[in-house]
Structure formats: structure tokens, C-alpha cells
């Protein structure tokens, strides 16, 4: 869970905050209007972007584009929405570069979905698809893009553990305390970037949310991974990679995406990818 505090606004600018249930969580969008921006329209456009991502990529809705893709004709080019194509391309890239530590097929069959030019893909085998490990981050990015397009001075989008901010002020970054999940810990300041947090806060053996897709075993002892990156989509996806590979093995991939990672453990220990890099 990430949280943010109120953005400071210049007196001449209007500010607004709205929250709606989307993506299996509560999405909070806040903005400060620019000199010519209409703030309520901007926030509505940002929520519309989130809603579109939900409609396209919901793995639990048989009518979503993602679910329809799972039953598309085999071995033939299949056209999909540019947003779905973009997220599938990123997911496929993460799966390949992490040797399957990130997997959106649920069964280790990500190689059986070919990414083709022109917003097309080709399905080589029937398989379930699940983009929940990365699509929420993309939805945050899409909402931020809508706020920027509407001329907002600054803004923030928080979707559970996925957060992105833009503007001159930034936000303090908080995450759950692994030992006491009801408490928040301050872990830095976020400015014109994104952060995503994934963790096994409670019974990591029976109810672990983070699992190695190659073995089905819990990928992280009780604790959390927070990744900071230029986009929330890759911050979101990389939390799963770091949970499976660990900070040392994931360091080259973090560097490739301009990201850093923070590991918090229930014993109070803190580890960062910067420490790993400096020790190399």
C-alpha cells in the first residue's frame, strides 16, 4: 500500500480530489488545475481512462478483450486495442528478460503468445491470460496522461499499492510496515515518477499473493517489495520480478528500466537495490 499526502497548491489554482472503486481497489485521483485547465473534466477523463483499462484487461470478466483473446483463432494475427497490445508487449518483455519470473499466462506459456506489429498478436495455444500483475500500473499511467493532456499543473493517482505523481512538489511515499500492516512507514519522496508495492503481509505460506509462477511456491517471506520507476506499469511488473529473483539477480533488469527497489522485512531489516549496486 502506498499513500500520499495533500499536494500543496498555489493560491490561484483550484485543487480537487476524487475516489472511485476500480481495478479491485479504491482509485484516488487528485489534481491541481493549471491556468487554462478545467479540473473536474480532467479528473473525469482520468477516471474514464482507468475504467477503459478495467474493461479491456479484466481477467475475471468474460466480456473483456483479454478474456476474448484467450479464445481467439489459433495461429492467426488477431487485432487488439492499442492499450492491451502495449501492456501485453511489456508483460511479454518482462517474462522473457526474467526467464519467466513474471508470467501473465498462469501456466508458463507466455512464449505461445506472439507479439506482432500493428497492435496484433498471434495465439499459438489455448491458455488463460492474466495481466493483473501489470495492468493496474498501466491504468495509473493512463490516468496521469489524461491529467497532463487536460493541462493540469500537478497531480497524483493512487490505486492501492500503485502510485504516480507529476508536478513540481511531489509526494512523500509511505508503505505498510511488514510487521504491523496497519501502520505506515515513510520511505522517501516521490517526484515525477511512479512507485508500486507488492507484499505478503499476513500468512505468507497459505495466502501468499506473491508466488513464483514457475513453482507455485511463495516468492517472498513476510515483507514487501517497493519499486520506483519512470512509469507505474513497469514499477508494478518489476515488484513481482524482484520478489521471485531477489534484489541481486534482479539488479540488471531494474537498471534496464531505470528502476530501484526497496525490500522491507518483518524483522525490521531494509535492503535496497542501490546497496546491491554499490557493493558490486
C-alpha positions in Angstrom: 0.0 0.0 0.0 1.3 3.4 -0.9 -0.2 6.6 0.4 0.2 10.2 -0.4 -0.5 13.5 1.4 -2.1 16.6 0.1 -0.3 18.3 -2.8 0.4 22.0 -2.0 -1.3 24.3 -4.4 -0.6 27.8 -5.5 -3.4 30.1 -4.3 -4.6 30.9 -7.8 -5.1 27.2 -8.7 -8.0 25.1 -7.9 -7.5 21.6 -6.4 -9.7 18.6 -6.3 -9.6 15.0 -5.1 -12.0 12.2 -6.0 -12.0 8.5 -5.3 -13.9 5.6 -7.0 -13.8 1.8 -6.8 -11.9 0.4 -9.8 -9.4 -2.3 -10.5 -10.3 -4.2 -7.4 -9.3 -1.3 -5.2 -10.1 2.3 -4.4 -8.6 4.6 -7.0 -7.9 8.1 -5.8 -7.1 10.9 -8.2 -6.1 14.4 -7.2 -5.1 17.3 -9.4 -4.3 21.0 -9.3 -5.5 22.9 -12.2 -3.2 24.9 -14.5 -4.0 28.4 -15.7 -6.3 27.1 -18.5 -7.2 23.6 -17.3 -10.7 22.6 -16.2 -10.1 20.4 -13.2 -13.4 18.5 -12.9 -13.3 17.5 -16.6 -9.6 16.4 -16.2 -10.4 14.1 -13.3 -13.4 12.7 -15.1 -11.2 12.0 -18.1 -8.6 10.3 -15.8 -11.3 8.0 -14.3 -12.5 7.2 -17.8 -9.0 6.0 -18.7 -8.9 3.8 -15.6 -12.4 2.4 -16.5 -11.3 1.6 -20.0 -8.2 -0.3 -18.8 -10.5 -2.2 -16.4 -12.9 -3.0 -19.3 -10.2 -4.1 -21.6 -8.0 -6.2 -19.3 -10.1 -7.6 -16.5 -9.2 -11.3 -16.4 -12.4 -12.1 -14.4 -14.8 -10.6 -17.0 -15.7 -13.0 -19.8 -16.6 -10.0 -22.0 -13.2 -8.2 -21.6 -10.9 -8.1 -24.5 -8.3 -10.1 -22.6 -10.7 -12.9 -22.0 -11.9 -12.9 -25.6 -8.3 -13.1 -26.7 -7.8 -16.3 -24.9 -10.3 -17.9 -27.3 -9.1 -16.2 -30.4 -8.4 -18.3 -33.6 -5.1 -20.0 -33.2 -2.0 -19.3 -35.4 -3.6 -16.2 -37.0 -2.9 -12.5 -36.5 -5.5 -11.0 -34.1 -6.1 -7.3 -33.7 -6.5 -5.8 -30.2 -6.8 -2.4 -28.7 -3.5 -0.4 -28.7 -3.6 -0.3 -24.8 -4.0 -4.0 -24.5 -1.2 -4.5 -27.0 1.0 -2.2 -25.1 0.5 -4.0 -21.8 0.9 -7.4 -23.4 4.1 -6.3 -25.1 5.5 -5.1 -21.8 4.4 -8.2 -20.0 6.0 -10.4 -22.6 9.2 -8.5 -22.4 9.4 -8.8 -18.6 8.6 -12.5 -18.9 11.4 -13.1 -21.4 14.0 -11.0 -19.7 13.3 -12.5 -16.3 13.2 -16.1 -17.6 9.5 -16.5 -16.6 9.8 -14.9 -13.2 7.0 -12.7 -14.4 4.2 -14.7 -16.1 0.9 -13.5 -17.4 -0.3 -16.9 -18.7 -0.7 -18.6 -15.3 0.9 -21.7 -16.8 4.3 -20.7 -18.0 3.2 -20.5 -21.7 4.0 -16.8 -22.4 6.1 -17.9 -25.4 2.9 -19.2 -27.0 1.6 -15.6 -27.5 3.5 -13.8 -30.2 3.5 -10.0 -30.3 3.1 -8.7 -33.8 3.4 -5.2 -35.3 0.3 -3.0 -35.8 -1.5 -3.9 -32.5 -1.8 -7.5 -33.4 -0.9 -10.8 -31.6 -0.9 -14.4 -32.5 -2.1 -17.1 -30.2 -0.2 -20.4 -30.7 -2.0 -22.4 -27.9 -5.1 -22.1 -25.7 -4.2 -20.6 -22.4 -5.7 -18.3 -19.7 -4.3 -14.8 -19.7 -3.9 -12.6 -16.6 -2.5 -9.1 -16.6 -3.3 -8.2 -13.0 0.4 -8.0 -12.2 1.0 -5.1 -14.5 -2.3 -3.6 -15.9 -3.1 -1.7 -12.7 0.1 0.2 -13.1 -0.7 0.9 -16.7 -4.1 2.3 -15.7 -2.4 4.7 -13.3 -0.1 5.8 -16.1 -3.1 6.3 -18.4 -4.9 8.4 -15.8 -1.8 10.6 -15.3 -1.6 11.1 -19.1 -5.2 12.2 -19.1 -4.5 14.8 -16.4 -1.5 16.1 -18.3 -3.4 16.3 -21.5 -6.1 18.3 -19.8 -3.5 20.9 -18.7 -3.2 20.1 -15.0 -0.5 21.9 -13.1 0.2 18.8 -11.0 -1.5 15.6 -9.9 -1.4 12.2 -8.3 -3.1 8.8 -8.9 -3.1 6.2 -6.2 -4.6 2.7 -6.9 -3.9 0.7 -3.8 -0.2 -0.1 -4.0 0.4 1.7 -7.3 1.1 5.4 -7.2 2.4 8.0 -9.7 2.8 11.8 -9.3 3.7 14.7 -11.5 4.3 18.4 -10.9 6.9 20.5 -9.0 6.0 19.4 -5.5 5.9 15.6 -5.4 4.7 13.4 -2.6 6.0 11.7 0.5 6.0 7.9 -0.1 4.6 5.5 2.5 4.3 1.7 2.6 2.8 -0.7 5.1 5.0 -1.9 7.9 5.6 -5.6 7.2 5.5 -6.5 10.9 2.4 -4.3 11.6 0.5 -3.9 8.3 -1.9 -1.4 9.9 0.9 1.1 10.3 2.6 3.1 7.5 6.3 3.7 7.2 7.8 6.8 5.4 10.3 5.5 2.8 11.1 8.6 0.8 9.8 11.2 -1.5 8.2 10.7 -4.9 8.7 13.4 -7.6 7.7 13.0 -11.2 7.9 9.2 -11.0 6.0 6.1 -10.0 6.1 3.5 -7.3 4.4 0.2 -6.8 4.4 -2.0 -3.7 3.6 -5.8 -3.5 3.9 -7.8 -0.4 3.0 -10.9 1.6 1.9 -9.1 4.8 0.0 -11.9 6.6 0.2 -15.7 6.3 2.9 -15.9 3.5 2.6 -19.7 3.2 -1.1 -20.3 2.9 -2.3 -17.0 1.5 0.8 -15.6 -0.2 -0.1 -13.2 -3.0 3.4 -13.2 -4.4 4.3 -16.6 -5.8 7.0 -17.9 -8.2 5.0 -18.7 -11.3 7.4 -21.5 -12.2 6.9 -23.4 -9.0 3.8 -22.1 -7.4 5.7 -21.5 -4.1 5.6 -18.2 -2.2 8.1 -15.9 -3.7 8.7 -13.7 -0.7 8.7 -14.3 3.1 6.5 -11.9 5.0 7.5 -8.5 3.8 7.2 -6.2 0.9 8.9 -5.0 -2.3 8.6 -1.4 -3.4 9.8 -0.4 -6.9 10.3 3.1 -8.1 10.4 3.7 -11.9 9.6 6.3 -14.5 6.2 4.5 -15.2 3.9 2.7 -12.9 3.4 -0.1 -15.4 7.0 -1.2 -15.1 7.1 -0.4 -11.4 4.1 -2.7 -10.9 5.5 -5.6 -13.0 9.0 -5.3 -11.6 7.8 -5.9 -8.0 6.9 -9.4 -9.0 10.3 -10.0 -10.7 12.2 -8.8 -7.6 10.0 -10.9 -5.3 11.0 -14.0 -7.3 14.6 -13.3 -8.2 15.7 -11.2 -5.2 17.5 -7.9 -5.3 20.8 -9.2 -6.5 19.6 -11.2 -9.5 17.0 -8.6 -10.4 19.5 -5.7 -10.4 20.3 -5.8 -14.1 16.7 -5.7 -15.0 16.0 -2.9 -12.6 18.8 -0.9 -14.2 17.4 -1.6 -17.7 14.2 0.1 -16.8 15.7 2.9 -14.7 14.2 1.5 -11.5 15.2 1.0 -7.9 13.8 -1.5 -5.4 13.3 -1.5 -1.6 12.8 -4.7 0.4 11.2 -4.4 3.8 11.2 -7.5 6.1 9.2 -8.3 9.2 12.5 -8.4 11.2 12.9 -4.7 10.6 15.7 -5.2 8.0 15.7 -2.9 5.0 17.5 -3.7 1.7 17.7 -1.6 -1.4 18.9 -2.2 -4.9 21.2 0.8 -4.6 23.1 -1.1 -1.8 23.5 -4.1 -4.1 24.7 -1.9 -6.9 27.2 0.0 -4.7 28.6 -3.3 -3.3 29.2 -4.8 -6.8 
